[in-house]
Structures are given as C-alpha cells and as structure tokens.
Amino acid sequence: MLSLTILIAYSSWLARAIPRPIQEPFSIQPLRTKLHGRFLHITDMHPDPYYIDGASESSACHRNKPRKEKQRSGYYGTPFSSSECDSPLRLTNLTLNFLDRNWASEIDFVVWTGDNARHDNDRKIPRTLKEIYNSNGMIATEMEKIFLKKGVPVVPSLGNNDIWRPNDIISHFSSIWGAFIPFSSYQVFRRGAYYSVEVIPDEVAVISLNTLYFYDSNKAVGGCEYREPDDPGNLQFDWLEVQLKMFRKRGVQVWLSGHVPPSPGNYFPECYVRYVELSLRFQDTILGHLYGHMNNDHFFLLEAEDLQFPSESDLTPADRVVSEGHDGLFDTLVNDFGDLPKKGKADYDNYGVVNVVPSVVPNPYLPSFRIYTYNITHARSETNSKKKKKRKHGHRRGKGNKEELCKKKKYEDSWRCKLNEPWYSDPDAPSRVNTLWSPLGYAQYYLPEERVANKTDKPKFKLEYLTYSLDALHPGDTEEATEFEYPVPLKQLPKGLREGNVTSSKFAPYRMEDLTIPSWVGLARRLGDPTRAKLRKRFKQYMYMGEGS
C-alpha cells in the first residue's frame, strides 16, 4: 500500500493544474542562525503514479504481470534492468521521509536539480502537461514541508522531463516553486526559469541555471550562436555574467547548479565555450558545479584547453562526444584524466570541477543522494582581503595567432574570438585552498539492491562511500570536539566507522583532504594512471553502483 502522505499530496495536486495564484508573493523562510556546514544534493526523482509492483518491465512497469519473475518490476523500483521504469510513489515517499527524519536538522540548504516527472515512454499512458505539474507540485509541497518550513533553503532547477512542448510552463513553475524563489528573482525567473538564492546571506549563494537553453537536444533554441544575442542561452549567460560580477564584488561565494551537466556531449558547442570561459574567469568566486541528469556518479574537469583553437588535424572539444554504452563514459573520463600534466606542472588556474550526482530513480542504477560538507570554521576576516585580488591570467588562446585565426570565416563569429576579459583566479580562493566556505568532502548514500526489492521491511538508505580520509571522521575524539568538526554525524555512519575501528578502504577509497580544485585534479591524475587498476575499479564500481563489477 502506498503511503497515505504521498497519496494525499498527489491527489491534491491531481485536482489542480495550478496550485497557487501566480501573483502570490514570493518569500524565503528565515535562515537558521546555526550553521552545520553540510548541504544536500538530490536529483532525478521521476515519480510515476502508474507504477505497479510485479508488472512487466516492457510496459514501463505499468501492467501485464509476466510469467518470469526476473522480468517483473520491483517493490521500490527496478534497478539494473533494460526497462524504462521510473520510481514508484512509495520510493519517493520513502526517500523524503528518510531525509526528514535523518538529515533535515543536519544541513544548511538543499540543491535539487530537477526531473520530478516520469519519462514519457508509454504510448498507452502518454504523459500530459497536467501530470508534469502535478508531480512537480507534489514533490515541491513535500520539500517545502520537510526543509523550507524548518529554515532550510531549497534551490530547485528545471529538468528536461519537467517540460512539455513549447508552452507557458515557466509561469506555472513560478507558482509551483513560489516558496523557493526570492522575491528579487521573480521577474528573472519568469523570463527564463533561472535565478539565484543567497543560502547564507551575504556569504554563499546558489545559482540555479536553466540548462535546457544549453542542451543540444532542445531544438527550440539557437545554441548560443554569437550572431543571435537574443537566443535564450545567450541571454542566460549575459545574466550569469552580471550575477558573478555582482557576487564577486560583494565577496560572496557561489555554487553553480542545474540539471544537464556542462559537457561537449550535452551542450551546444558555443554554449559550452561560454560556460567554460565564465567558469574559469570567475574561478575565485565559484565554489563548484553541481548537476544531475546522467543518473550515474562521476566528476569531470572544465579546462582552459577547451577554449583553444584546434589545429586542422585536431578535434575540437565539442567533438569529444562521450560514446554510448556501459563503459563509454568511464573510458572517456580516464583517458581525459590521463592527459593531465604531471604533479607540480599543473596550472590550477586552468581548471574547474563538475560533480554529477546519481539519481533517486533506480533507472538503471540504485536510489541515491549526496551530503556535502563545507568549511564554516574560518573567520571571514582571514580571507576577505584575498577575495578581492584581481590576477590577469595569461591563459592560452589557442594554437597559432588568435588575431589571424579570428579573421577566418569558420572562427570569426565564434565566442572564442569574442571572450577577452581577464580571469580572476587566486590560489587563496575557497575553490583552491581549504578556507572559509571551501567544499571539504561528501558522503554518498544509497539503497542496496536487495533492499529495493524488500516488501516486508521498510528499507533504509546506507552509506555507500566517502571522499574523506578515515581520520577526518573522528577529529580528535576529545570532549572539546564540536559537531562542526565531524563531517558526517556519527549516527549516520556504519557501526565500524562510528566506532573508529575500520582501517580498510571499503568506505573511503579516495581519502581526499578536501574538494578544492587541486584535490580533484590530483584524484583525476591518479585515475588517469593505468597502473592504478584498483583505484580505477573502485571508481567504476561507484560510478555504476556495482553493476557489472
């Protein structure tokens, strides 16, 4: 039986396509005065009100109980299959209830990166616009109750399955997400469904981007071409540049978030160039990049090299499209990591790091969410003066003479020829060294496969792995140690880790000091080394949540 809570919520939204008047004032609940130094990233819930336990996988888990048990849908989802099944409502409810009981009082804000409706993959039950609104409204109501009403800001992003053909969907989402969007961002959101929230006022902001304007599967936009200044993607980048300049001037640190991650295989070529250039130009202001959509767990680097002009024999970055198949992404990543400069020769001004979080929907892997930790212990006075440094970065503009290359027809209207602003990079910035607001690590939680199929006992999310060193989990173990010094609350750790008697790398394969750019480049360099077979195996195992390992 489905949870009464989620059924009531869904029924309420099913009765109304528009939950609130669009004119309703927007407000953000007062922030807690106490910081925990943690935040939640959750993505791709894909609730499906038509999901039936024991149904045929070939019917998108909607009907027809097959004879073979292996071809039937699971109770909490159907992972590791070739089906197109989404999340049963009981999984959505289980996940949100777990977060409410275990994490709502332990975090400072929530990054929620889209896809809150099922896929449109069943011709007998086509997905409608009303259903998209209902599903998003149902989740938004729960997120507001669990987090926002307790003083925890929530920053949602629009996913590619949250839209339905060209329509006025943005105006409806301005109502559905009314409680999450600051009043000052209302008009901007109504224009393009992107906005910013100061999750820690005057200190840290999250910018939610509408990545559908950059996504190369969206044929309704122009792809950020330079000759089209009114293209939605270009307008969004123009707005983003103004936001980053404003936050930098104020000394506010920023997380960039959205649904579709910025990669050559996902973005239009010119959109990708603009994203990389802004990311590196404001490296001293951007703490990191948080995305979903891909359903698996990985990270990749944004590089200055992606802004170079290729030689005639080279592939441009936009041609480095990730190959399809189980190993395609893994192979692409480790090959790219293998091209990194050796330790001591890397110029960290040239990099940004994108984190892609696995999904709640068990399609095709396992339900998951991630808890990040960030530094809240340094006094602002220690870093404020360093934030305002302006260092012109002499980054390379390509092979050959830029002035001559930009006279060529193939390049003259490329953004590579138009982006000439100095870069603001600083080795003392929070993205580069562990200081106030720097990302320190994360804990990944998931539902093991055997628990997804459990009909008798309500399953609990378990720790999958950590980026921290094991020593960091027990900072001194003295009476003076405060909860701020514990990256993960001890009650949220397995017994062995909680007691501090685990020495293996089962839960801590990476043992990173923090999540600054040098630490990520160091991990990427290790993964790029073909002699590090054991580490690569662990990375691939976590990337695909054990499938085929």
PADREN-77122 format. One line per 5 residues: number of its first residue (from 0); for each residue x, y, z of C-alpha. Coordinates in nm, 4 decimals. Layout:
BEGIN
NUM	X Y Z; ...
//
This chain:
BEGIN
0	0.0000 0.0000 0.0000; 0.1289 0.3424 -0.0888; 0.1961 0.5891 0.1897; -0.1090 0.7921 0.2831; 0.1030 1.1086 0.2929
5	0.2173 1.0868 -0.0667; -0.1240 0.9758 -0.1925; -0.2984 1.2674 -0.0257; -0.0377 1.5067 -0.1646; -0.0679 1.3623 -0.5121
10	-0.4468 1.3632 -0.5061; -0.4451 1.7250 -0.4025; -0.2244 1.8172 -0.6969; -0.4159 1.5948 -0.9353; -0.7230 1.8070 -0.8746
15	-0.5495 2.1301 -0.9732; -0.3111 2.2068 -1.2567; -0.2098 2.5363 -1.0916; -0.1582 2.5063 -0.7146; -0.1374 2.8759 -0.6251
20	-0.2218 3.2050 -0.7926; 0.0747 3.3170 -0.9969; 0.0520 3.6605 -0.8361; 0.1173 3.5192 -0.4872; 0.4103 3.7000 -0.3163
25	0.7365 3.5078 -0.3111; 0.9245 3.4635 0.0151; 1.2072 3.2640 0.1648; 1.1792 3.1360 0.5202; 1.4230 3.2907 0.7711
30	1.7533 3.1094 0.7763; 1.8687 2.9236 1.0808; 2.1230 3.1144 1.2838; 2.3238 2.7959 1.3436; 2.5249 2.6510 1.0558
35	2.6034 2.2815 1.0287; 2.8498 2.3012 0.7424; 2.6535 2.0493 0.5321; 2.4101 2.0566 0.2422; 2.2068 1.8030 0.0448
40	2.2188 1.7463 -0.3305; 1.9277 1.5406 -0.4649; 1.8232 1.4864 -0.8262; 1.6088 1.2933 -1.0762; 1.3291 1.1566 -0.8573
45	1.0990 1.0703 -1.1526; 0.7888 0.9693 -0.9522; 0.5471 0.7542 -1.1508; 0.1851 0.7370 -1.0246; 0.1142 0.4471 -1.2615
50	0.3964 0.2200 -1.1394; 0.2724 -0.1272 -1.0342; 0.4728 -0.3773 -0.8330; 0.5123 -0.7050 -1.0263; 0.4254 -0.5512 -1.3625
55	0.6101 -0.6199 -1.6851; 0.9281 -0.4206 -1.7320; 0.8473 -0.3901 -2.1016; 0.5294 -0.1986 -2.0128; 0.7312 0.0642 -1.8239
60	0.6142 -0.1211 -1.5098; 0.2533 -0.0187 -1.5708; 0.0711 -0.3521 -1.6447; 0.0928 -0.7197 -1.7564; 0.2399 -0.9453 -1.4892
65	0.4917 -1.1668 -1.6754; 0.5460 -1.5352 -1.6044; 0.9169 -1.4974 -1.5333; 0.9838 -1.3302 -1.2005; 1.3051 -1.1694 -1.3291
70	1.1015 -0.9637 -1.5766; 0.8714 -0.8192 -1.3100; 0.9013 -0.4763 -1.1557; 1.0364 -0.4461 -0.8026; 0.8586 -0.3138 -0.4958
75	1.0667 0.0047 -0.4579; 1.1890 0.0179 -0.8180; 1.3529 -0.1863 -1.0904; 1.7304 -0.1254 -1.0986; 1.9925 -0.2888 -1.3227
80	1.7485 -0.3712 -1.5999; 1.6929 -0.2617 -1.9563; 1.3468 -0.1340 -1.8674; 1.2188 0.2234 -1.8844; 1.0605 0.2061 -1.5404
85	1.0598 0.5114 -1.3142; 1.0110 0.5480 -0.9375; 0.7042 0.4114 -0.7608; 0.5495 0.6728 -0.5343; 0.6451 0.4590 -0.2344
90	1.0141 0.5143 -0.3203; 0.9648 0.8902 -0.3480; 0.7869 0.8880 -0.0140; 1.0494 0.6629 0.1484; 1.3328 0.8906 0.0321
95	1.1723 1.2133 0.1510; 1.0707 1.0601 0.4840; 1.4251 0.9336 0.5366; 1.5658 1.2789 0.4689; 1.3115 1.4329 0.7030
100	1.3984 1.2000 0.9914; 1.7735 1.1813 0.9423; 1.9031 1.4925 0.7655; 1.6639 1.7889 0.7762; 1.8108 1.9027 1.1085
105	2.1713 1.8385 0.9999; 2.2024 2.0524 0.6849; 2.2005 2.4209 0.5890; 2.0450 2.4118 0.2404; 1.9276 2.1820 -0.0394
110	2.0327 2.1748 -0.4066; 1.7585 1.9967 -0.6022; 1.8415 1.9562 -0.9706; 1.5252 1.8570 -1.1498; 1.3367 1.5806 -1.3304
115	1.0395 1.5388 -1.0989; 0.8042 1.3789 -1.3506; 0.8142 1.0360 -1.5131; 0.9570 0.9766 -1.8577; 0.7099 0.9853 -2.1454
120	0.7780 0.6271 -2.2528; 0.4396 0.4553 -2.2523; 0.2212 0.5181 -2.5558; -0.0807 0.3709 -2.3801; -0.0469 0.6222 -2.0963
125	0.1065 0.9323 -2.2539; 0.2436 1.1866 -2.0122; 0.0461 1.5101 -2.0064; 0.1318 1.8647 -1.9080; -0.1105 1.8408 -1.6167
130	0.0694 1.5333 -1.4876; 0.4040 1.7165 -1.5045; 0.2596 1.9980 -1.2936; 0.1021 1.7518 -1.0515; 0.4218 1.5536 -0.9994
135	0.6354 1.8633 -0.9538; 0.3787 2.0174 -0.7225; 0.3616 1.7031 -0.5118; 0.7391 1.6982 -0.4591; 0.7560 2.0747 -0.4058
140	0.4942 2.0526 -0.1305; 0.6949 1.7859 0.0495; 1.0255 1.9709 0.0080; 0.8682 2.2853 0.1486; 0.7303 2.0981 0.4497
145	1.0468 1.8987 0.5203; 1.3064 2.1701 0.4678; 1.1842 2.5223 0.3966; 0.9456 2.5450 0.6899; 1.2353 2.4434 0.9142
150	1.4503 2.7268 0.7861; 1.6482 2.5259 0.5278; 1.6560 2.6974 0.1839; 1.5769 2.4771 -0.1165; 1.7098 2.5639 -0.4641
155	1.5321 2.3680 -0.7421; 1.6290 2.3519 -1.1110; 1.4237 2.2686 -1.4176; 1.4873 1.9226 -1.5687; 1.4384 1.8118 -1.9263
160	1.1452 1.5922 -1.8169; 0.9805 1.8827 -1.6366; 0.8780 2.0475 -1.9643; 0.6226 1.9566 -2.2298; 0.6494 2.1119 -2.5741
165	0.6651 2.4913 -2.6141; 0.4165 2.6443 -2.3693; 0.3899 2.8802 -2.0748; 0.5348 2.6259 -1.8330; 0.7735 2.8785 -1.6740
170	0.4851 3.0894 -1.5442; 0.3349 2.7764 -1.3878; 0.6642 2.6814 -1.2229; 0.6880 3.0301 -1.0794; 0.3790 2.9281 -0.8860
175	0.4771 2.5683 -0.8082; 0.8151 2.6855 -0.6759; 0.6818 3.0076 -0.5321; 0.8103 2.9375 -0.1824; 1.1649 2.8667 -0.3019
180	1.2346 3.1687 -0.5230; 1.3350 3.5013 -0.3666; 1.1106 3.7952 -0.4498; 1.4094 3.9760 -0.6034; 1.4471 3.6913 -0.8562
185	1.0807 3.6713 -0.9528; 1.0937 3.8693 -1.2786; 1.4131 3.7000 -1.3963; 1.2676 3.3582 -1.3233; 0.9535 3.4425 -1.5186
190	1.1727 3.5255 -1.8174; 1.3850 3.2137 -1.8266; 1.3479 2.9878 -1.5178; 1.6918 3.0752 -1.3787; 1.7645 3.2659 -1.0579
195	1.9959 3.2905 -0.7561; 1.9433 3.2352 -0.3830; 2.1717 3.3534 -0.1056; 2.1545 3.0393 0.1058; 2.3848 3.2057 0.3609
200	2.3024 3.5760 0.3317; 2.5946 3.7926 0.2189; 2.8251 3.4884 0.2189; 2.7192 3.1959 -0.0057; 2.4758 3.1833 -0.2996
205	2.3467 2.9056 -0.5233; 2.2728 2.9958 -0.8843; 2.0131 2.7710 -1.0452; 2.0567 2.7597 -1.4225; 1.8015 2.6562 -1.6818
210	2.0315 2.4181 -1.8685; 1.7619 2.3373 -2.1233; 1.8694 2.6551 -2.3042; 2.2166 2.4995 -2.3474; 2.1105 2.1367 -2.4033
215	2.1765 2.0231 -2.7585; 1.8664 1.8016 -2.7607; 1.6493 2.1123 -2.7332; 1.5782 2.2138 -3.0928; 1.3662 2.5108 -2.9853
220	1.6749 2.7212 -2.9030; 1.9578 2.8520 -3.1194; 2.2617 2.7112 -2.9399; 2.4205 3.0362 -2.8090; 2.5465 3.1430 -3.1512
225	2.7265 3.4778 -3.1349; 2.5136 3.6270 -3.4131; 2.1985 3.5596 -3.2087; 2.2252 3.7828 -2.8994; 1.8585 3.7229 -2.8153
230	1.8970 3.3457 -2.8120; 1.7719 3.2210 -2.4689; 2.1090 3.0626 -2.3973; 2.2978 3.3860 -2.4657; 2.0538 3.5885 -2.2567
235	2.1048 3.3494 -1.9679; 2.4841 3.3706 -1.9952; 2.4627 3.7507 -2.0062; 2.2596 3.7383 -1.6852; 2.5004 3.4868 -1.5285
240	2.7964 3.7116 -1.6035; 2.6253 4.0026 -1.4282; 2.5442 3.7795 -1.1299; 2.9021 3.6580 -1.0975; 3.0386 4.0114 -1.1218
245	2.7978 4.1271 -0.8530; 2.8723 3.8387 -0.6164; 3.2454 3.8741 -0.6714; 3.2327 4.2449 -0.5897; 3.0470 4.1643 -0.2668
250	3.2829 3.8798 -0.1733; 3.0024 3.6206 -0.1923; 3.0980 3.2641 -0.2899; 2.8788 3.0805 -0.5426; 2.7737 2.7280 -0.6329
255	2.6510 2.6824 -0.9913; 2.3750 2.4226 -1.0231; 2.1434 2.2850 -1.2866; 2.0078 1.9680 -1.4413; 2.2109 1.8865 -1.7545
260	2.5871 1.8942 -1.6840; 2.8119 2.1186 -1.8974; 2.9974 1.8810 -2.1275; 3.0726 1.8688 -2.5010; 2.8338 1.5753 -2.5327
265	2.5442 1.7619 -2.3715; 2.5766 2.1304 -2.4656; 2.5726 2.3108 -2.7966; 2.9368 2.3908 -2.8849; 2.9065 2.7671 -2.8399
270	2.7109 2.7272 -2.5144; 2.9884 2.5034 -2.3858; 3.2535 2.7626 -2.4739; 3.0645 3.0349 -2.2880; 3.0131 2.8138 -1.9828
275	3.3798 2.7155 -1.9611; 3.5001 3.0725 -2.0102; 3.2757 3.2132 -1.7364; 3.3653 2.9262 -1.5034; 3.7379 2.9906 -1.5368
280	3.7099 3.3692 -1.5468; 3.5304 3.3654 -1.2085; 3.7190 3.0746 -1.0566; 3.7880 3.2745 -0.7392; 3.4120 3.3164 -0.6841
285	3.2722 2.9772 -0.7920; 3.2960 2.7035 -0.5290; 3.1893 2.4266 -0.7647; 2.9381 2.2940 -1.0182; 2.6507 2.0617 -0.9162
290	2.4454 1.8677 -1.1736; 2.2274 1.5590 -1.2276; 2.0584 1.4120 -1.5395; 2.3169 1.1407 -1.6135; 2.1915 0.9078 -1.3345
295	2.5437 0.7864 -1.2573; 2.8166 0.9083 -1.0251; 3.1186 1.0887 -1.1707; 3.3124 1.4111 -1.1996; 3.4974 1.5800 -1.4836
300	3.7110 1.8858 -1.5431; 3.6440 2.2087 -1.7280; 3.9761 2.3072 -1.8861; 4.1315 2.6162 -2.0419; 4.2325 2.3886 -2.3276
305	3.8644 2.3748 -2.4273; 3.8910 2.7419 -2.5246; 4.1840 2.6913 -2.7585; 4.1618 2.6962 -3.1344; 4.2295 2.3485 -3.2662
310	4.4708 2.2769 -3.5442; 4.3174 2.1482 -3.8650; 4.4014 1.7895 -3.7684; 4.2653 1.8129 -3.4116; 3.9169 1.7525 -3.2833
315	3.7541 2.0473 -3.1141; 3.6295 1.9937 -2.7585; 3.2761 1.9834 -2.8942; 3.3718 1.6777 -3.0998; 3.4696 1.4829 -2.7890
320	3.1234 1.3372 -2.7534; 3.1051 1.0587 -2.4980; 3.0433 0.7242 -2.6623; 2.7331 0.5307 -2.5717; 2.7298 0.2089 -2.3726
325	2.8190 0.0967 -2.0236; 3.1923 0.1671 -2.0463; 3.1819 0.4669 -2.2812; 3.1730 0.7398 -2.0188; 3.4216 0.5663 -1.7916
330	3.6717 0.5184 -2.0743; 3.6301 0.8779 -2.1899; 3.6935 1.0125 -1.8396; 4.0016 0.8067 -1.7556; 4.1508 0.8805 -2.0976
335	4.0990 1.2545 -2.0450; 4.2459 1.2281 -1.6952; 4.5485 1.0528 -1.8411; 4.6312 1.3660 -2.0438; 4.6662 1.5881 -1.7370
340	5.0051 1.7465 -1.6636; 5.2228 1.5713 -1.4083; 5.2166 1.6781 -1.0459; 5.3958 2.0084 -0.9978; 5.3413 2.1160 -1.3581
345	4.9664 2.1853 -1.3481; 4.8445 2.5438 -1.3542; 4.5310 2.5241 -1.1398; 4.4027 2.8495 -1.2886; 4.3090 2.6382 -1.5884
350	4.0522 2.4070 -1.4213; 3.7025 2.3848 -1.2835; 3.5355 2.0724 -1.1440; 3.1852 1.9469 -1.2260; 3.0209 1.6962 -0.9896
355	2.7419 1.4806 -1.1320; 2.5250 1.3161 -0.8669; 2.3415 0.9844 -0.9188; 1.9639 0.9816 -0.9139; 1.6851 0.8784 -0.6802
360	1.5125 0.6894 -0.9620; 1.6553 0.3343 -0.9885; 1.6899 0.3561 -1.3647; 1.9233 0.1952 -1.4324; 2.1159 0.2045 -1.1050
365	2.0201 0.2446 -0.7367; 1.8376 0.5206 -0.5458; 2.0884 0.7691 -0.4110; 2.1525 1.1161 -0.2660; 2.4612 1.3042 -0.1504
370	2.5543 1.5097 0.1574; 2.8338 1.7659 0.1099; 3.0414 1.9241 0.3849; 3.1929 2.2713 0.3638; 3.4202 2.4819 0.5826
375	3.2461 2.7082 0.8334; 3.5249 2.7424 1.0901; 3.7482 3.0169 0.9466; 3.6701 3.3774 1.0309; 3.5729 3.5877 0.7288
380	3.8454 3.8414 0.8106; 4.1098 3.5788 0.7285; 4.0003 3.5526 0.3668; 3.8065 3.8656 0.2775; 4.1086 4.0641 0.1609
385	4.2244 3.7786 -0.0580; 3.8891 3.7501 -0.2308; 3.9310 4.0866 -0.3950; 4.2567 4.0109 -0.5722; 4.2487 4.0608 -0.9475
390	4.5017 3.8496 -1.1268; 4.5166 3.8647 -1.5042; 4.5562 3.5114 -1.6192; 4.7748 3.4627 -1.9234; 4.5804 3.1634 -2.0427
395	4.6428 3.0318 -2.3871; 4.4095 3.1434 -2.6609; 4.4906 2.8631 -2.8983; 4.7445 2.7208 -3.1335; 4.8632 2.9872 -3.3677
400	4.7911 3.3577 -3.3847; 4.4459 3.4416 -3.2497; 4.4197 3.7636 -3.4473; 4.4830 3.5790 -3.7712; 4.2626 3.2810 -3.6844
405	3.9695 3.5064 -3.6000; 3.9810 3.6541 -3.9498; 3.8889 3.3127 -4.0888; 3.5239 3.2612 -4.1698; 3.4992 2.9465 -3.9556
410	3.6126 3.1354 -3.6432; 3.5180 3.4994 -3.6872; 3.1806 3.4592 -3.5191; 3.2912 3.2103 -3.2577; 3.2721 3.3079 -2.8921
415	3.6402 3.2089 -2.8704; 3.7161 3.5248 -3.0677; 3.4941 3.7468 -2.8551; 3.5856 3.6483 -2.4988; 3.8853 3.8542 -2.3925
420	3.8177 3.9529 -2.0310; 4.0864 3.8914 -1.7655; 4.0431 3.5884 -1.5446; 4.0018 3.6200 -1.1690; 4.1942 3.3304 -1.0208
425	4.3515 3.3228 -0.6777; 4.5453 3.0372 -0.5118; 4.3967 3.1505 -0.1794; 4.0338 3.1387 -0.3010; 3.7968 2.8863 -0.1345
430	3.7839 2.6835 -0.4560; 4.1631 2.6419 -0.4457; 4.2613 2.6016 -0.0783; 4.0799 2.4889 0.2351; 3.9452 2.8075 0.3913
435	3.6082 2.9581 0.4797; 3.3260 2.8116 0.2613; 3.5562 2.5628 0.0829; 3.3959 2.2265 -0.0055; 3.5543 1.9585 0.2133
440	3.4007 1.6276 0.1096; 3.0817 1.4310 0.0659; 2.9052 1.1151 0.1817; 2.7106 0.9153 -0.0753; 2.4001 0.7252 0.0431
445	2.2053 0.4603 -0.1468; 1.9525 0.1775 -0.1205; 2.1257 -0.1582 -0.1782; 1.9716 -0.3760 -0.4473; 1.8354 -0.6376 -0.2073
450	1.6583 -0.3666 -0.0076; 1.4941 -0.2169 -0.3154; 1.3118 -0.5481 -0.3618; 1.2168 -0.5821 0.0075; 0.8402 -0.5888 0.0566
455	0.8313 -0.6785 0.4259; 1.0688 -0.4369 0.5972; 1.0926 -0.0685 0.5133; 1.4451 -0.0257 0.3715; 1.6913 0.2376 0.4932
460	1.9496 0.4268 0.2951; 2.3036 0.3126 0.3702; 2.6398 0.4809 0.3327; 2.7985 0.3804 0.0029; 3.1290 0.5658 0.0293
465	3.3034 0.8846 0.1471; 3.5628 1.1124 -0.0079; 3.7243 1.1879 0.3299; 4.0176 1.0154 0.4901; 3.9135 0.7867 0.7753
470	4.0962 1.0065 1.0258; 3.8766 1.3035 0.9341; 3.5669 1.1191 1.0596; 3.6939 1.1385 1.4195; 3.8549 1.4818 1.4668
475	4.0441 1.4270 1.7899; 3.7598 1.2448 1.9654; 3.8029 1.4823 2.2557; 3.5377 1.6353 2.4780; 3.6184 1.9702 2.3186
480	3.5413 1.8458 1.9669; 3.2192 2.0031 1.8432; 2.9639 1.8702 1.5987; 3.1006 2.1164 1.3397; 3.4268 1.9211 1.3346
485	3.2530 1.5966 1.2397; 3.1973 1.5907 0.8621; 2.9325 1.3202 0.8996; 2.7215 1.2844 1.2169; 2.8377 0.9667 1.3875
490	2.4827 0.8292 1.3964; 2.4799 0.8371 1.0132; 2.7886 0.6135 0.9852; 2.8045 0.2322 0.9810; 2.8961 0.0813 1.3160
495	3.2584 0.0168 1.2254; 3.3191 0.3732 1.1102; 3.1189 0.5108 1.4007; 3.3460 0.3308 1.6463; 3.6592 0.4257 1.4541
500	3.7904 0.0710 1.4120; 3.7708 0.0382 1.0333; 4.1059 0.0721 0.8573; 4.0231 -0.0640 0.5119; 3.9336 0.1498 0.2125
505	3.5868 -0.0040 0.1762; 3.4149 0.3249 0.2571; 3.6997 0.5667 0.1884; 3.8634 0.4836 -0.1451; 3.9795 0.8370 -0.2343
510	4.0913 0.9812 0.1030; 4.0873 1.3356 -0.0251; 4.1924 1.6196 0.2035; 3.9146 1.8400 0.0657; 3.7206 1.9089 -0.2551
515	3.9259 2.2016 -0.3810; 4.0434 2.2102 -0.7419; 4.3979 2.0824 -0.6649; 4.2493 1.7846 -0.4769; 4.0194 1.6946 -0.7649
520	4.2975 1.7297 -1.0217; 4.5113 1.5058 -0.8007; 4.2413 1.2370 -0.7931; 4.1897 1.2704 -1.1689; 4.5641 1.2292 -1.2233
525	4.5647 0.9097 -1.0157; 4.2657 0.7744 -1.2086; 4.4405 0.8582 -1.5342; 4.7347 0.6389 -1.4387; 4.6764 0.2935 -1.5960
530	4.8858 0.1310 -1.3219; 4.6264 0.2328 -1.0610; 4.3966 -0.0535 -1.1588; 4.2490 -0.0986 -0.8105; 4.1523 0.2671 -0.7796
535	4.0039 0.2683 -1.1285; 3.7991 -0.0373 -1.0420; 3.6579 0.1325 -0.7329; 3.5787 0.4490 -0.9297; 3.3937 0.2463 -1.1919
540	3.2128 0.0464 -0.9250; 3.0806 0.3630 -0.7614; 3.0109 0.5219 -1.0981; 2.7699 0.2413 -1.1912; 2.6786 0.1400 -0.8345
545	2.8297 -0.2055 -0.8671; 2.6688 -0.3053 -1.1956; 2.8955 -0.5453 -1.3793; 3.1715 -0.5159 -1.1204
//
